[in-house]
Amino acid sequence: MSTSMQDQGKPITTHDMVVVHRMFRREFGEAAGRVRGVRHGSRAQVRLVADRLELLLDTLHHHHEGEDRLLWPKLAERLPGQGGLWKRMQGQHTELSALLARAKALLGPWAAAGGSTHREELADAFDRLSKAVGDHFDQEEHEVLPLVPGAVSQAEWDAIGDAASAAVPKSKLFTVLGMILKDTDPGEQILIMGHLPLPPRVLWRAVGERNFHRLEQRLEAAVGHG
C-alpha cells in the first residue's frame, strides 16, 4: 500500500473536482447559445461574450494540463493495472485539446468582426466541445475519481487545483471563482473556498461576489436573457 494513500490516516475527498466539472458542463452547455444569441454589430456585447468564452477555453486547458502533469503519471505508476484507463483519459485530453484549439482559432475573428462572421462555425465548435467535455467528465467521475483516494495524498491532490488556479490571470480569478461557486450548495462553497488563502476569501465576500453577479447580469442581457 502506498504511503501517499492518505494524509495522517484521513481519506482525501475528490468532490471538489466534481464541483469544477459541473461549472465546465454548464458553461460549455451555454456557450453555443451565447454565440448565437449575442446581438451582432454590438462590439461591446460581442466582446463581453468573447471574453467569457476565451476564459472558459483557457481554464479548461489549464485544468487538463495540471492533470496531465500532476495526476496521470502518479496514477500510472501506482495503479499500473489500470493502464488502459489512464491512456484513454490522456487520449481524450488530446482530442479535447484539438477542439479547444479549433474554438479559439474561430473566437478571435468572430469577436473582431463584431459577431458577423464565423457565427455558426464557432457555435458548432462549442456544441462539439460541450458533448466531448460531458462524455469525458462522465467517464472520469465514474471510473477515475473512485480510484484516486487509494493512490494519491491530499497534498498531491490539492497541488492539481493549485496549479490550475495559479494559471488564471489575477484579474480573472474572481470570475472563475464565481463560475465555480454558481451552482454550489453551502457545503460545496466551504470546500471550494477552503482552497483559497484568507485574503482572497475576504476580498471575494467584500467585492468579488457582487462584481461577479453584475457581470452575470451584463452577460445575460448581451444574449437576450436579461
N, C-alpha and C positions, 0 to 999 in steps of 0.2 A: 504493500500500500504506500502510495507516495506521501511524503511528509508535507506536501503542498496541498493536500486534500482539504484541509481545514485550517482556520486560524484559531489557535487556542481552543480547539475542540468544537468550535461553533460552525455548523454548515453555512456556506455562503448562500446568498439569495441572488437569483438572476432575474427577478421580476422587473428590475429597472430596465433591462433590455426589452422586455415586453412593452413597457410604457413608451420607450423610444420608438419601437416598431409601430405602435399604434399611431404615433404622430406621423411617421412616414406614410403609413397606409392612408390616413386621412388627407394629408397634404397632396400626395400624388393622385389620390382619388378625385380631388377637386381641381387639379392643375389644368386639365384639358378644358374644363368648363370655364375656367378663368381666361384662358387664351381665347376661347370662342366668344365669351361674354363681354370682354372689355370693349369700351366704345372706341372704334377706330378713329384716328385723327386726333384724339386727345393724348398728346405725348406724355403729359404728366401722369395720367392714369395708366397708360401702357407701361411707362417706366416703373410705376409702383408695382404692377403685377410682375414685370420682368425681374425686378429686384428680389421679390419674394421667391420666384421660381429659380433664379440663379443661386440664391442662398440655399434653397432646398436641394438642388443638384450638388452643390459643394459639400453640404452637410452629410449627405449620403455617401459621397466619395470618401470623406474623412472617416466616417463611421466604418466603412468596409476596409479602408486602409489600415485602421487600427486593429481590426480583427485579423487581417492578413499578416500583420507583423507580430501581434502580441497574443493571439489566441490559437489559430490553426497550427502553428509549429509546435506549441506546447501540447495540444491535444493529440497531434500525430505522434509525438514522442511518447506520451504517457498512456495513450489508448491506441496502440498500433493495430489492434484487431478491428478498429473502425476506419481503416484507411480508405475504403471506398466512399464512406460518408464524407470524410474531410476533402477528398478530391472532388466530390460532387459539389460541395459548398463552395470551394475555390473556383470551380468551373462556372458556377452561377455568378460569382462575383465578376469573373472575366466577361461574361455575357452582359451583365448589368453595366459594367464599365463602358462597353461599346454603346449601349443605349443611352447612357448619360452623356457620352461624348456627342452623339447624334443630336440630342435635345439641346445641348449647349451650343453646338455649331449653328443651329437654327434660331436660337433665342436672341443672339446679338443682332442679326439682320432684321428679325421681326420687330424688336424694340426700336432699332434705329429708323425703321420705316413707319413708325407710329402704328404698328399693328396691321399695316395694309398689305404686307407680303408674307409668305410662308405660314399663313394662319393655320390652314388645315394640316400642313406637314408637321408643324410644331405640336398642334393638338393631338395628332395621331401618334407622335413620338411620346407624348406624355401618357396617352392611353396605353401604349405598349409597355411603358415603364411601370405604370400602375399595376398592370397584370403581372409582370415579371417580379416586381417587388413583393406583391402579395403572395405569389407562389413560393418565392424564396423564403420569406418570413414564416409561412406556414410550416415548411419543412424544418427550418432552423429551430422554431419553437417546439415542435413536436418530437424531433429526433436529436437535436444537439443540446439544447438547454438542459434537459434532464440528466445529461452526462457530465455537464460542466462542474457541478459541486464535488464530484468524485475525482477531479483531475487538476483543478487549479485552486489557489488560495484566494481569499478575499482581496488581498493586496494586488495580486496579479489580475484579478477581475476588474478591480477599480481602475487599474492602470489603462485599461482599454477605453473606458469612458473619459478618463483624464486626458488621454491623447487626443480624442475627438474634440473635447472641449477646448483644448489648447490651440487647436487648428482653426477655431472660429474667430474671426476678427472681433476685437473687443467691442467695436461699435455695433456688432450684430448679436452679441452674447445674450442680451435680454430678449431679443426677438426669438432666438432659438429656444431659450428657456420658456418663453410664453407659448410657443408652439408645442413644446413637450407637455407643459402643465395644463393645456387647454381642456383636455377630456379626462383629467385625473380625479380620483376621489381623495379625501383628506389623507389617508394613509399613504397613498402614492405620492402626494405632494411632499410629505415628510421624507419619504425615501429619496426623491429626486433632490430636494433642497439640502438633504444631508450630505450630498457630494460637494456642495459649494462651501468655500470659506465664509466666515461671518460677514465681512464687508459686502460681498455681492448679495448675500441674503437680505441684509438691511437695506441696501440700495434698491433691490427688487421690490420690497414692500413699500418703500418710500416713494419711488418714482417709476421704477421699471414696469411694474404691473399695470399701472394706469396708462403709461405711454403705449404699452403693447395693446391694450384694449382700444385705444384711439386709433392705432394703426390698423387693427382688425376692422373697425368701423369704416375707415377710409378704403380699405381693400374691398369690403363688401359693396360699398357704394360704387366703386370703379367697375364692378362687373354686374351691376344692376340688382344686387341683393340687398341694397340698403333701403 
